[in-house]
Amino acid sequence: MPTFTGEEAQNYDQRISKLVPGYEIIHQLTAAQLNVTLATNATILVIGAGTGREIIELAQANKGWHFIAQDVSADMLAIADQNFTNLGVRERVTIHHGKVDHSVYKADAALCLLVMHFVQSKRDKVNLLRQISENLKPEGQLYLADLMSPENDFERDAQFQFCHRFLGLTEQGVVKMRRNFIEEFFPISAQCLAELFAEANFSVPIPYFQALGFRAFYAQKHI
Ligand SMILES: C[S@@+](CC[C@H](N)C(=O)[O-])C[C@H]1O[C@@H](n2cnc3c(N)ncnc32)[C@H](O)[C@@H]1O
């Protein structure tokens, strides 16, 4: 996994939109679904909150919502913390560094955007999903976006070309991305994702976004 520390954390915000086709749309589509389903006093658990992108957008539009910003990188959370303070939403955010233990929170919804593909084994992916499930209320919602296994032998090349031509990724950036996709990402198929969701007590994942290899899914925790 990339370290998401030091410079990697500092330049994350400039980098990410060049690497993920539809990065903005994933966030906007997720927000749209939360906006029409959650109560005005909802609590949202954000796994892998990074520099706080999800919370910044959601907190400004929903003044009664509370958030848990969880991440394994203290450097990413430090940037998020500063962003929350600058925007005046800090008092509605609990910052949680490291793993979330069983049943610490009772969130109405959880987000896990662009995180689980960094978790190597299926066992650890299920453990992450269980961590989420155990900190959600019954019927709580999960929104997850990940890089998935390629569905044909040209999908990845098309993605690299798209990032270069349309998102401004440099040629050197493409070379690095090609290497990282092999060494640092651990994508799974949609079928495998459905099996892991079931093991972690979630419903069948419903797709709501796809741009080549990146996809997003919605599911609900069983009662
Ligand atoms: C690509 S960034 C995504 C950040 C944010 N969700 C976004 O959409 O911009 C991935 C983040 O997940 C964090 N991360 C990686 N593995 C994690 C894990 N097992 N549990 C929690 N966070 C993790 C990284 O530290 C990093 O901040």
The ligand as an ORCA input file, in Angstrom:
! r2SCAN-3c Opt
* xyz 0 1
  C      -6.929      6.697     -1.684
  S      -7.091      7.301     -0.055
  C      -8.855      7.639      0.002
  C      -9.179      8.769      0.936
  C     -10.622      9.256      0.850
  N     -11.533      8.192      1.187
  C     -10.921      9.810     -0.534
  O     -11.828      9.309     -1.192
  O     -10.240     10.761     -0.933
  C      -6.975      5.832      0.926
  C      -6.955      6.109      2.411
  O      -7.231      4.878      3.078
  C      -6.352      4.747      4.188
  N      -6.273      3.309      4.496
  C      -5.587      2.351      3.850
  N      -5.815      1.144      4.413
  C      -6.684      1.363      5.435
  C      -7.304      0.512      6.401
  N      -7.083     -0.798      6.422
  N      -8.143      1.067      7.303
  C      -8.371      2.401      7.279
  N      -7.816      3.257      6.401
  C      -6.977      2.735      5.483
  C      -5.066      5.420      3.741
  O      -4.261      5.794      4.836
  C      -5.621      6.605      2.951
  O      -5.816      7.731      3.759
*
